[in-house]
Amino acid sequence: MQEASGSRADDHAVGGGGPPAARAAFAALDRVLARIGVEPHRPAPLERGFTVPCGDWPLHVGARVVEGLLAVQAEVAPPGTIDPSWLLHRNRRDLRLVRFGSSAAGATWVHGELPLGAADDEALDALLGRLLSAAEAARAVATRPEWA
């Protein structure tokens, strides 16, 4: 097992909380969320879940440690509601720190990562801002069957 690998075994190690860099990253995330009035759910020491407003419906964001990175992700839109070419264009030209992806079922997700050592308050605020901005842009172009 690697140090700071982010595995569940690391999450539940004796003493809890994982490696120091991971604990520091989550402390910074907790501070950023507290400043914007968001109370996170803590399913494990190195995981957070939280909800922020985004367009017409809430964005449910998950954060966890993966191979030395603080990874955040959120489902943006259900399958078939966003043109894949729009997502590719945005990934290639417009996005920094975050990117779009899709699930096997075709749902659109937005993902972002920071190295644990770089995950301070300022960097996390920027990452979450870019994640939310990308999610809002995607939801703005999403088509819903009930709109047709």
N, C-alpha and C positions, 0 to 999 in steps of 0.2 A: 504494500500500500504506500503510495506517495504522500509526502507531506503536502498539505493544502490541496489534496485531490478533490475534495468536496464529496466524497462518497458518504453514504449513510453511516458507515462504520466510523468515519472521522467525526460526523455530527454527534454521535452518541459516545464518544470516547470518554474515559474516566476523566472527570473534571469538567466535561461538557464544553460546548462552545467551539470546538475546533481550534485550528492554528491561530496564533495571534493576529496575523494579517487579515484573516477571515473575520475574526471578532471585531477588529477595528473597522472593517468595511461595513459590517452590519450595524455597528454603533453609529457610523456616519449616516447610513441609510435611515436609521431610526430618528436621528436628529433632523434630517431633511424632511421626512414625513411629518414629524411633530410640528415643524415650522409652517407647514401648509395645512395643518389640522387633520391629518389622516392617521387613523389608528390601525397599525398593521395586525394581521393575524400571524401567529408564530407557531406553525405546525412542527417545527424542529429548530434547534439552535441556529443552524445556518440556512434557514428558509424564512421567507416572509411572503405574505399575500396581502394585497391592499387594493382598494377600489378608489378610482378617481373619476370625476365627471369627464365625459368625452363625447361631444356632439349630442345626439338624441338619447344615448343610453350609456350607462357606466362602463368603464374599462377596468376589467379585473386583471391585475398585474401580479405575476409571481416572480420572486427573486430567490436565487440560490447560488451556492458556490459550485463551480464545475471546473475541474482541472486548473486551479489557480486563478480563475476568473469569477467575478461577480456577474452572473447572467440574469437578465430581466426579460420577461416575455409576456405577451398578452394576445389573446384572440381578438382580432379586429372585426371580422365579418364572416358570416356563414358561407358554406360552399356555393360557388357559382355566382357570387354577387359582385366580384371585381374582375375586370379583364386582366388576365395574366400578363399581357404585353404592357399594360400600365404599370404593374408591379415591377417588371423587369426594367422598364425605363427609369422608374424612380430609384430602384436599387443602384443602377449604373450611374445616374447623373446627379441625383439630388440629396441622397442621404449620407450622413456621416455618423459614425458610432452605432447606428441602428440599421436594420435591414428588414425587408419583408420576406416571409417564407409561407409555405402552405403545408397543411397536414395531408395525410394520405387521403382523407375524405374531401379535401379541397378547400377547407376553411383557411382564411388569411390570418396570419400571425405577424406581429412585429417583435423583433428580437434585438437585444443589445448586450454588449459585454464590456467590462473594464477589468484590467489586471487588478488583483487584490491590492497591490501596493499603490495603485493610482486612485483607488476608490475613496477619495476624501469627499467632504461636503460639497465643494465646488464642482468636482467632476461628476458626482452623482446627481446633483441638481441639473447639470447640463445634459446628462444621459437621460434622465427622466423627462426633461423638457423636450428633447428630441424624440423620445419614444411617444409621448403624448401628441406632439405635432404631426408625426408620421401617421399615427392612428386616426387623428382627426381628418387628415388629408384623404386617407383611404376610405373612411366612412362617408366622406363627402361625395365620392365617386361611386360608392356601392349602389347597386340597383337591387331593389327588393321586389319580389313577385307581386306583392299587394299594391305596388305603385303602378304597375303596367296597366 
